[in-house]
Amino acid sequence: MAKLIVTLGISGSGKSRYASEMEEAGYIRVNMDTLRKIWTGDISDQSKNHQVADTCFAMTEYLLNQDKDVIWDATSTNAGTRNKLLKIAKEQGASTKLVVMMDSKNFQLCQDRVNKDLKNGVDRAKTTIDDSIMMRQYSGFMDALKAIDKEGWGEIEKIGGK
């Protein structure tokens, strides 16, 4: 049985680091930033987000149908995104796990990590250029914490936040 792992957290919370570890363990990573860069040339360019998201959902569905384990590497703060992924997994007979990056509760820590990466030339979304971007992520994350127990995940694991 295939497995879908979905990360939940704001920029700088450790989602991609975790996803890299899962990729090394044999999971196939689906990452909107990577696809956004392929399509627009800029990891931060949000102009094609609907097409990027639709493609990522289709990739996830296809991979699970092929009995491949998938790690969804994105903020996933939107309940609609999480519910769509749960539906896809259920339709494909895959088990599910939500990995909650608890460092997301520490906004300043996450913002500092993003800024450090950008200063060091890491190619990542420039979410700290406009504070409202990370604030929306933070607000969505806090709302998600109240909802995830009722969404139907097979497993929920909380990481970090010490």
N, C-alpha and C positions, 0 to 999 in steps of 0.2 A: 504494500500500500504506500502510495506516495504521501509526502508530508509537505505542508505549506507552513512556513514560519514567516510571520509578519512582524516587523519592528515598529514600535510606537515611541516617538520621542522628537524633541526639537533639534534643530541644527546644533551640532557640537556635543550631543549627548552620548555618542559612542555607537550609533546605529551601524555606520559603515565599517567600523573596526570589528564589531560583532559579526556583520555579514561576511567580512573577509575571512574570519575564522571558520564560519560555516561553509564558505566556498571551498576552503582548504579541506574540509571534511567531506566534500563531494556534492554539496548543494549547488544548484544553478542560481546565480544571483540575477534578480530582475531589479534594475535601478533606473529610475526616471531621469536622474541627472546625466547618466551615461548616454541614454537615448536622446535627451535634450541636446547634448553637445554634438552628437552625430548629426542631428537634424538641423540645428541652427548655428553650430560652430561655437556656441557659448553656453557653458553649463548653467549660467544664471538667466538666460533668455527664456522668459515665460510665455512667449508669443504663440507657441505651438503646444501648450500644456494639454489641451483636450486630446489632440492626436497622440501625444506622448503617452498619456494615461490609457487611452483606448488600446494602444499597441502593447503596453505593459500588461494590461488585463488579458489581452488575447494571448500573449506569450505565456503568461502564467497558466491559463486554461489549457493551452496546447501541451506544455511541459508536464502538467499534472496528468493529463490524458495519456501521455507517454510513460507514465509511472515514474517520473523524475521528481526528486525532492527539490523544492524551490524555497529560496530566501528572498522575501520582498523587502528591499532596502529603501525605505522612504519614511517620511514623518508619520504618515497614517493617522494624523490627528482628526481627520474628517470621518465621522461615523458612516457616511455613505460609502466611502472607500473600503472601510473595514467590512461592512455588510456585503458589499459586492464580492470581496475576496472570500468571505465565508461561503457565499452562495456558489461561487465557482468551485471551491474546494469540495463542498457537499455534492455538487453535480458530478464531480470527477471521482468521488469516493476517497478523497484524500483526508488525512488527519490534519488538525490545525493546532498551531501554537502561536500565541501572541507574546512577544518579548517586549516588556515595558522598560524603557531606559529611564530609571528613576533620577538620574542626574538632571533630567529635564526640569525638575522642580527647582533647581538652582540656576536661575536665568543667567546670572552674572558669570558663573563658571562656564556655562555653555557658550556664552557670547565671547568670553576670553579665549576659549579653545578655537573658535572660528577665526577670530582676529589673529591668533598666533599662527594658524595654518596659512591664512592669506598672506601674512607677513613673510612666512617661510616659502612662499611660492607654490603652495599646494593648490592644485586645480579643483576647486570646490565652489559651490554656490555662494555668492557674496551676500549672504542674508543679513550681515551686520551693517551694510551700507545704509539701510533704511530700518530704523528700530522697530517700525510697525510690523515688519515681516516676522521677526522673531517673537514679537509680542502676540501676534495672531497665532503663531505656532504654540506659544506658551498657554494662551487662553484655551485653545483647542485641546491641548494635552490635559490641562486641568479638568476640562469638561469630560474628556475621554475616561479619565480615572474613575469618574462617577458612573460610567455606563458599561465599561468592559465586562464586568462580572455577569451582566445580563445578556450579553450579545451571543453567547453560544460557542465560545472558544473551547476546543478540546482540552487545552492546557494554557495557563497564563503563568509566565515567569517574570519576576521583577528583578532587574539587574542594576547595581550601582546605588547611588544616593546615600552613601554612608556618611 
